[in-house]
Amino acid sequence: MFAPEIAMLFTYDTTPLEVGGYYIMFSKQLESSDKLAKVFDSGIKKLKESGKYEEITQKFLNLE
């Protein structure tokens, strides 16, 4: 896309400008959507109760 001497001039900051909520959607056209949503919610709840959710978000999202 860019010549190497130009590409090396690009930089980025890993700090997000804004952090919001996270969402997941399941198609209403799938019969299994309700079940998938319940399984997902159950998994997130277990992660939060165990403290693993906080560990993951701190590690990958650098949230305080």
PDB file as gemmi writes it, atoms N, CA and C in Angstrom:
CRYST1    1.000    1.000    1.000  90.00  90.00  90.00 P 1                      
ATOM      1  N   MET A   1       0.822  -1.175   0.000  1.00  0.00           N  
ATOM      2  CA  MET A   1       0.000   0.000   0.000  1.00  0.00           C  
ATOM      3  C   MET A   1       0.878   1.255   0.000  1.00  0.00           C  
ATOM      4  N   PHE A   2       1.823   1.319   0.933  1.00  0.00           N  
ATOM      5  CA  PHE A   2       2.769   2.429   0.981  1.00  0.00           C  
ATOM      6  C   PHE A   2       4.178   1.881   0.821  1.00  0.00           C  
ATOM      7  N   ALA A   3       5.034   2.704   0.288  1.00  0.00           N  
ATOM      8  CA  ALA A   3       6.442   2.333   0.195  1.00  0.00           C  
ATOM      9  C   ALA A   3       6.978   2.189   1.616  1.00  0.00           C  
ATOM     10  N   PRO A   4       7.926   1.276   1.842  1.00  0.00           N  
ATOM     11  CA  PRO A   4       8.451   1.048   3.197  1.00  0.00           C  
ATOM     12  C   PRO A   4       8.936   2.314   3.903  1.00  0.00           C  
ATOM     13  N   GLU A   5       9.576   3.222   3.172  1.00  0.00           N  
ATOM     14  CA  GLU A   5      10.081   4.441   3.814  1.00  0.00           C  
ATOM     15  C   GLU A   5       8.942   5.382   4.243  1.00  0.00           C  
ATOM     16  N   ILE A   6       7.800   5.272   3.602  1.00  0.00           N  
ATOM     17  CA  ILE A   6       6.620   6.052   3.999  1.00  0.00           C  
ATOM     18  C   ILE A   6       5.878   5.322   5.121  1.00  0.00           C  
ATOM     19  N   ALA A   7       5.727   4.015   4.991  1.00  0.00           N  
ATOM     20  CA  ALA A   7       4.995   3.218   5.978  1.00  0.00           C  
ATOM     21  C   ALA A   7       5.627   3.343   7.362  1.00  0.00           C  
ATOM     22  N   MET A   8       6.941   3.456   7.439  1.00  0.00           N  
ATOM     23  CA  MET A   8       7.599   3.547   8.739  1.00  0.00           C  
ATOM     24  C   MET A   8       7.317   4.866   9.456  1.00  0.00           C  
ATOM     25  N   LEU A   9       6.754   5.839   8.757  1.00  0.00           N  
ATOM     26  CA  LEU A   9       6.415   7.121   9.367  1.00  0.00           C  
ATOM     27  C   LEU A   9       5.084   7.067  10.126  1.00  0.00           C  
ATOM     28  N   PHE A  10       4.296   6.024   9.868  1.00  0.00           N  
ATOM     29  CA  PHE A  10       3.005   5.886  10.535  1.00  0.00           C  
ATOM     30  C   PHE A  10       3.188   5.335  11.939  1.00  0.00           C  
ATOM     31  N   THR A  11       2.394   5.831  12.844  1.00  0.00           N  
ATOM     32  CA  THR A  11       2.420   5.360  14.217  1.00  0.00           C  
ATOM     33  C   THR A  11       0.986   5.303  14.729  1.00  0.00           C  
ATOM     34  N   TYR A  12       0.788   4.725  15.873  1.00  0.00           N  
ATOM     35  CA  TYR A  12      -0.542   4.662  16.465  1.00  0.00           C  
ATOM     36  C   TYR A  12      -0.420   4.625  17.976  1.00  0.00           C  
ATOM     37  N   ASP A  13      -1.518   4.955  18.622  1.00  0.00           N  
ATOM     38  CA  ASP A  13      -1.581   4.949  20.078  1.00  0.00           C  
ATOM     39  C   ASP A  13      -2.550   3.851  20.492  1.00  0.00           C  
ATOM     40  N   THR A  14      -2.147   3.010  21.423  1.00  0.00           N  
ATOM     41  CA  THR A  14      -2.993   1.907  21.853  1.00  0.00           C  
ATOM     42  C   THR A  14      -4.060   2.332  22.858  1.00  0.00           C  
ATOM     43  N   THR A  15      -3.996   3.583  23.337  1.00  0.00           N  
ATOM     44  CA  THR A  15      -4.987   4.076  24.278  1.00  0.00           C  
ATOM     45  C   THR A  15      -6.272   4.423  23.524  1.00  0.00           C  
ATOM     46  N   PRO A  16      -7.398   3.815  23.893  1.00  0.00           N  
ATOM     47  CA  PRO A  16      -8.643   4.127  23.186  1.00  0.00           C  
ATOM     48  C   PRO A  16      -9.104   5.546  23.485  1.00  0.00           C  
ATOM     49  N   LEU A  17      -9.735   6.174  22.496  1.00  0.00           N  
ATOM     50  CA  LEU A  17     -10.290   7.501  22.708  1.00  0.00           C  
ATOM     51  C   LEU A  17     -11.516   7.435  23.608  1.00  0.00           C  
ATOM     52  N   GLU A  18     -12.243   6.357  23.458  1.00  0.00           N  
ATOM     53  CA  GLU A  18     -13.464   6.183  24.239  1.00  0.00           C  
ATOM     54  C   GLU A  18     -13.723   4.703  24.425  1.00  0.00           C  
ATOM     55  N   VAL A  19     -14.222   4.339  25.585  1.00  0.00           N  
ATOM     56  CA  VAL A  19     -14.567   2.948  25.853  1.00  0.00           C  
ATOM     57  C   VAL A  19     -16.044   2.900  26.194  1.00  0.00           C  
ATOM     58  N   GLY A  20     -16.765   2.073  25.471  1.00  0.00           N  
ATOM     59  CA  GLY A  20     -18.197   1.950  25.722  1.00  0.00           C  
ATOM     60  C   GLY A  20     -18.550   0.520  26.028  1.00  0.00           C  
ATOM     61  N   GLY A  21     -19.828   0.251  25.987  1.00  0.00           N  
ATOM     62  CA  GLY A  21     -20.296  -1.099  26.250  1.00  0.00           C  
ATOM     63  C   GLY A  21     -20.046  -2.016  25.065  1.00  0.00           C  
ATOM     64  N   TYR A  22     -20.170  -3.278  25.317  1.00  0.00           N  
ATOM     65  CA  TYR A  22     -20.011  -4.266  24.269  1.00  0.00           C  
ATOM     66  C   TYR A  22     -21.329  -4.983  24.089  1.00  0.00           C  
ATOM     67  N   TYR A  23     -21.646  -5.301  22.861  1.00  0.00           N  
ATOM     68  CA  TYR A  23     -22.923  -5.902  22.548  1.00  0.00           C  
ATOM     69  C   TYR A  23     -22.720  -7.076  21.607  1.00  0.00           C  
ATOM     70  N   ILE A  24     -23.637  -8.005  21.675  1.00  0.00           N  
ATOM     71  CA  ILE A  24     -23.637  -9.125  20.748  1.00  0.00           C  
ATOM     72  C   ILE A  24     -25.075  -9.314  20.283  1.00  0.00           C  
ATOM     73  N   MET A  25     -25.234  -9.642  19.028  1.00  0.00           N  
ATOM     74  CA  MET A  25     -26.572  -9.829  18.480  1.00  0.00           C  
ATOM     75  C   MET A  25     -26.694 -11.231  17.894  1.00  0.00           C  
ATOM     76  N   PHE A  26     -27.880 -11.774  18.028  1.00  0.00           N  
ATOM     77  CA  PHE A  26     -28.203 -13.053  17.419  1.00  0.00           C  
ATOM     78  C   PHE A  26     -29.396 -12.841  16.501  1.00  0.00           C  
ATOM     79  N   SER A  27     -29.360 -13.404  15.338  1.00  0.00           N  
ATOM     80  CA  SER A  27     -30.440 -13.252  14.366  1.00  0.00           C  
ATOM     81  C   SER A  27     -31.735 -13.856  14.881  1.00  0.00           C  
ATOM     82  N   LYS A  28     -32.828 -13.125  14.731  1.00  0.00           N  
ATOM     83  CA  LYS A  28     -34.137 -13.642  15.100  1.00  0.00           C  
ATOM     84  C   LYS A  28     -34.595 -14.718  14.127  1.00  0.00           C  
ATOM     85  N   GLN A  29     -33.913 -14.819  13.001  1.00  0.00           N  
ATOM     86  CA  GLN A  29     -34.271 -15.820  11.996  1.00  0.00           C  
ATOM     87  C   GLN A  29     -33.768 -17.211  12.357  1.00  0.00           C  
ATOM     88  N   LEU A  30     -32.881 -17.294  13.330  1.00  0.00           N  
ATOM     89  CA  LEU A  30     -32.370 -18.586  13.764  1.00  0.00           C  
ATOM     90  C   LEU A  30     -33.160 -19.087  14.961  1.00  0.00           C  
ATOM     91  N   GLU A  31     -33.581 -20.318  14.897  1.00  0.00           N  
ATOM     92  CA  GLU A  31     -34.338 -20.904  16.005  1.00  0.00           C  
ATOM     93  C   GLU A  31     -33.509 -20.969  17.283  1.00  0.00           C  
ATOM     94  N   SER A  32     -32.210 -21.078  17.132  1.00  0.00           N  
ATOM     95  CA  SER A  32     -31.333 -21.247  18.292  1.00  0.00           C  
ATOM     96  C   SER A  32     -30.899 -19.928  18.939  1.00  0.00           C  
ATOM     97  N   SER A  33     -31.374 -18.795  18.442  1.00  0.00           N  
ATOM     98  CA  SER A  33     -30.924 -17.496  18.959  1.00  0.00           C  
ATOM     99  C   SER A  33     -31.158 -17.327  20.448  1.00  0.00           C  
ATOM    100  N   ASP A  34     -32.355 -17.677  20.916  1.00  0.00           N  
ATOM    101  CA  ASP A  34     -32.644 -17.527  22.342  1.00  0.00           C  
ATOM    102  C   ASP A  34     -31.708 -18.388  23.185  1.00  0.00           C  
ATOM    103  N   LYS A  35     -31.479 -19.615  22.738  1.00  0.00           N  
ATOM    104  CA  LYS A  35     -30.589 -20.512  23.475  1.00  0.00           C  
ATOM    105  C   LYS A  35     -29.160 -19.971  23.468  1.00  0.00           C  
ATOM    106  N   LEU A  36     -28.702 -19.494  22.315  1.00  0.00           N  
ATOM    107  CA  LEU A  36     -27.344 -18.943  22.220  1.00  0.00           C  
ATOM    108  C   LEU A  36     -27.181 -17.746  23.151  1.00  0.00           C  
ATOM    109  N   ALA A  37     -28.182 -16.876  23.207  1.00  0.00           N  
ATOM    110  CA  ALA A  37     -28.115 -15.702  24.075  1.00  0.00           C  
ATOM    111  C   ALA A  37     -28.042 -16.120  25.544  1.00  0.00           C  
ATOM    112  N   LYS A  38     -28.816 -17.120  25.918  1.00  0.00           N  
ATOM    113  CA  LYS A  38     -28.800 -17.589  27.304  1.00  0.00           C  
ATOM    114  C   LYS A  38     -27.459 -18.228  27.665  1.00  0.00           C  
ATOM    115  N   VAL A  39     -26.906 -19.008  26.744  1.00  0.00           N  
ATOM    116  CA  VAL A  39     -25.599 -19.636  26.982  1.00  0.00           C  
ATOM    117  C   VAL A  39     -24.517 -18.561  27.101  1.00  0.00           C  
ATOM    118  N   PHE A  40     -24.577 -17.565  26.227  1.00  0.00           N  
ATOM    119  CA  PHE A  40     -23.611 -16.475  26.269  1.00  0.00           C  
ATOM    120  C   PHE A  40     -23.719 -15.723  27.596  1.00  0.00           C  
ATOM    121  N   ASP A  41     -24.940 -15.345  27.987  1.00  0.00           N  
ATOM    122  CA  ASP A  41     -25.155 -14.630  29.244  1.00  0.00           C  
ATOM    123  C   ASP A  41     -24.647 -15.435  30.440  1.00  0.00           C  
ATOM    124  N   SER A  42     -24.896 -16.735  30.413  1.00  0.00           N  
ATOM    125  CA  SER A  42     -24.442 -17.612  31.489  1.00  0.00           C  
ATOM    126  C   SER A  42     -22.916 -17.629  31.566  1.00  0.00           C  
ATOM    127  N   GLY A  43     -22.281 -17.700  30.414  1.00  0.00           N  
ATOM    128  CA  GLY A  43     -20.818 -17.708  30.375  1.00  0.00           C  
ATOM    129  C   GLY A  43     -20.216 -16.415  30.885  1.00  0.00           C  
ATOM    130  N   ILE A  44     -20.791 -15.282  30.479  1.00  0.00           N  
ATOM    131  CA  ILE A  44     -20.309 -13.982  30.956  1.00  0.00           C  
ATOM    132  C   ILE A  44     -20.486 -13.876  32.468  1.00  0.00           C  
ATOM    133  N   LYS A  45     -21.637 -14.342  32.964  1.00  0.00           N  
ATOM    134  CA  LYS A  45     -21.896 -14.295  34.405  1.00  0.00           C  
ATOM    135  C   LYS A  45     -20.843 -15.101  35.163  1.00  0.00           C  
ATOM    136  N   LYS A  46     -20.514 -16.290  34.666  1.00  0.00           N  
ATOM    137  CA  LYS A  46     -19.502 -17.132  35.317  1.00  0.00           C  
ATOM    138  C   LYS A  46     -18.131 -16.458  35.306  1.00  0.00           C  
ATOM    139  N   LEU A  47     -17.788 -15.836  34.166  1.00  0.00           N  
ATOM    140  CA  LEU A  47     -16.511 -15.133  34.075  1.00  0.00           C  
ATOM    141  C   LEU A  47     -16.439 -13.992  35.089  1.00  0.00           C  
ATOM    142  N   LYS A  48     -17.533 -13.248  35.216  1.00  0.00           N  
ATOM    143  CA  LYS A  48     -17.547 -12.122  36.159  1.00  0.00           C  
ATOM    144  C   LYS A  48     -17.460 -12.611  37.596  1.00  0.00           C  
ATOM    145  N   GLU A  49     -18.202 -13.662  37.925  1.00  0.00           N  
ATOM    146  CA  GLU A  49     -18.189 -14.196  39.296  1.00  0.00           C  
ATOM    147  C   GLU A  49     -16.818 -14.735  39.691  1.00  0.00           C  
ATOM    148  N   SER A  50     -16.094 -15.288  38.722  1.00  0.00           N  
ATOM    149  CA  SER A  50     -14.783 -15.866  39.013  1.00  0.00           C  
ATOM    150  C   SER A  50     -13.661 -14.824  39.023  1.00  0.00           C  
ATOM    151  N   GLY A  51     -13.966 -13.612  38.517  1.00  0.00           N  
ATOM    152  CA  GLY A  51     -12.939 -12.577  38.416  1.00  0.00           C  
ATOM    153  C   GLY A  51     -12.165 -12.633  37.110  1.00  0.00           C  
ATOM    154  N   LYS A  52     -12.412 -13.646  36.322  1.00  0.00           N  
ATOM    155  CA  LYS A  52     -11.695 -13.816  35.054  1.00  0.00           C  
ATOM    156  C   LYS A  52     -12.064 -12.717  34.050  1.00  0.00           C  
ATOM    157  N   TYR A  53     -13.310 -12.268  34.069  1.00  0.00           N  
ATOM    158  CA  TYR A  53     -13.757 -11.208  33.160  1.00  0.00           C  
ATOM    159  C   TYR A  53     -12.923  -9.950  33.377  1.00  0.00           C  
ATOM    160  N   GLU A  54     -12.759  -9.565  34.638  1.00  0.00           N  
ATOM    161  CA  GLU A  54     -11.962  -8.385  34.978  1.00  0.00           C  
ATOM    162  C   GLU A  54     -10.514  -8.565  34.528  1.00  0.00           C  
ATOM    163  N   GLU A  55      -9.989  -9.758  34.742  1.00  0.00           N  
ATOM    164  CA  GLU A  55      -8.610 -10.061  34.333  1.00  0.00           C  
ATOM    165  C   GLU A  55      -8.451  -9.908  32.821  1.00  0.00           C  
ATOM    166  N   ILE A  56      -9.398 -10.422  32.076  1.00  0.00           N  
ATOM    167  CA  ILE A  56      -9.335 -10.355  30.607  1.00  0.00           C  
ATOM    168  C   ILE A  56      -9.446  -8.911  30.132  1.00  0.00           C  
ATOM    169  N   THR A  57     -10.404  -8.164  30.679  1.00  0.00           N  
ATOM    170  CA  THR A  57     -10.560  -6.779  30.228  1.00  0.00           C  
ATOM    171  C   THR A  57      -9.350  -5.928  30.582  1.00  0.00           C  
ATOM    172  N   GLN A  58      -8.766  -6.167  31.741  1.00  0.00           N  
ATOM    173  CA  GLN A  58      -7.560  -5.422  32.108  1.00  0.00           C  
ATOM    174  C   GLN A  58      -6.394  -5.755  31.182  1.00  0.00           C  
ATOM    175  N   LYS A  59      -6.258  -7.016  30.851  1.00  0.00           N  
ATOM    176  CA  LYS A  59      -5.134  -7.463  30.019  1.00  0.00           C  
ATOM    177  C   LYS A  59      -5.248  -6.954  28.586  1.00  0.00           C  
ATOM    178  N   PHE A  60      -6.443  -7.051  28.017  1.00  0.00           N  
ATOM    179  CA  PHE A  60      -6.585  -6.739  26.595  1.00  0.00           C  
ATOM    180  C   PHE A  60      -7.126  -5.351  26.297  1.00  0.00           C  
ATOM    181  N   LEU A  61      -7.788  -4.730  27.255  1.00  0.00           N  
ATOM    182  CA  LEU A  61      -8.372  -3.424  27.000  1.00  0.00           C  
ATOM    183  C   LEU A  61      -7.705  -2.305  27.790  1.00  0.00           C  
ATOM    184  N   ASN A  62      -6.792  -2.661  28.687  1.00  0.00           N  
ATOM    185  CA  ASN A  62      -6.077  -1.686  29.508  1.00  0.00           C  
ATOM    186  C   ASN A  62      -7.023  -0.753  30.238  1.00  0.00           C  
ATOM    187  N   LEU A  63      -8.101  -1.298  30.785  1.00  0.00           N  
ATOM    188  CA  LEU A  63      -9.060  -0.489  31.531  1.00  0.00           C  
ATOM    189  C   LEU A  63      -8.653  -0.400  32.986  1.00  0.00           C  
ATOM    190  N   GLU A  64      -8.996   0.690  33.610  1.00  0.00           N  
ATOM    191  CA  GLU A  64      -8.702   0.848  35.037  1.00  0.00           C  
ATOM    192  C   GLU A  64      -9.972   0.772  35.831  1.00  0.00           C  
TER     193      GLU A  64                                                      
END                                                                             
